[in-house]
Amino acid sequence: MICPRFCPHSEKALSLLVQHLSPESDSGGVPRLVGIGGPGGGGKSMLSDWLKESLPSCEVLSLDDFRLPRASRPRHAPFGSHPDAVDFSRLQAVLTSARAGGPVHQPVFDLDKGHAQNHKVLPAADVLLLDGEITAYEMLDAYLDVRILVQSSLWTQLRTRLNRDRGDRGCSLSKTLKIYVQSNLKDHPRFSKGAEEKAQLIFYRHPRKGLHLRKNLLIS
């Protein structure tokens, strides 16, 4: 795992967040659902991986895997950044089970075949991190105990997509740019309206300087 860089304020906030989410804090024995949202390529997974390593009992639920099969998506929602491209009923069932302390069944989306092939069961944990663009959307408001946003410049988002979607996922340049325009320039700004006001923590990812704290309403 790449260890992210933090500014002093971010480092302090994250240290206090780890204490806040630790099993010793009073959660009444109910798993806490923590959303890590923001635009694609912004740095959500980097922060999620760091928190998983830092918390004693934590798992990451990838919301990207709850996308509908490509063949079943409406024409106006070709990518998972649009709410209508998400299998929300399945996601609701999983989050309801997690909230009740039950098993968490995560589908595994096959990028080559365009649909979920199977699923995996996440181990029981005190904290479940919901990693995905749609965590910033209103559709998940009722399920989150804490919402954290990771923001970045459009250039950082584009550069990350070019490296990840082209290099790691084998997408063509044309498809990568199409995803970027639809997801980062259209869908996310449209459906994440109001998320900044609702978020307890907001970080800004600088490509060289790391994560900087922009908002902290959760801990002092």
C-alpha positions, 0 to 999 in steps of 0.5 A, a space after each residue: 500500500 502506498 502511504 499517503 502524505 498528510 499535512 499536519 492538520 490532516 494528520 491530526 484529524 485522521 489520528 482523532 478519527 481513528 480514535 473516534 471509530 475505534 472499538 473502545 469508543 461508544 458505538 453501542 455495538 453497532 457497526 459504523 458505516 463511513 462513506 468515502 466519497 468524491 469524484 473518480 480519480 480523486 484519492 478515495 481508495 488511497 484514503 480507504 486503504 490507509 484507514 483500513 490499515 490504521 483501524 483494528 477492525 475495519 473492512 472496505 465495501 467497494 460501491 463500484 461493484 454494485 453497478 448494473 450490468 452494462 447491457 441493463 443500464 439505461 441510455 442516459 446512465 452508461 457509467 456507474 457514476 449515475 444513480 440509475 446505473 447502480 443496483 440500489 436495491 441490492 446495495 440497500 439490502 447489503 447495507 441493511 444487513 451490515 447495520 444489523 451486524 449481519 454478513 456483508 455480501 459484496 458483488 465482484 464486477 467483471 470489467 471484461 464481461 460487463 457484469 458481476 460474476 460472483 460475490 465475496 463475503 466480507 469479514 465482520 468488522 466494527 467499521 465498514 468503509 463505503 468507497 465510491 463516487 455515489 457515497 457523496 450522493 443523497 441516495 446514501 444519506 440515510 445509511 451513513 454515520 460519517 461522510 468523508 469527501 476527498 476532492 482534487 483538481 480536474 487535472 489530477 482526476 484526469 491524470 489519475 484516470 489516464 493512468 488507471 483506466 488506460 494503464 491498469 484497466 486497458 481502456 482506450 484513450 477514447 473510452 477513458 476520455 468519455 468516462 471522464 467527461 460523463 463521470 467527472 464533469 457531468 454526473 458527479 457535480 450534478 448528483 453530489 450537490 449538497 454533499 459538502 454541507 453534509 460531510 463531516 470531513 473534507 480533504 483535498 488531494 494535491 498530487 505532490 503535497 498529499 492530503 490537506 484538510 479542508 473541513 472538520 466538523 467531526 472532531 476537534 
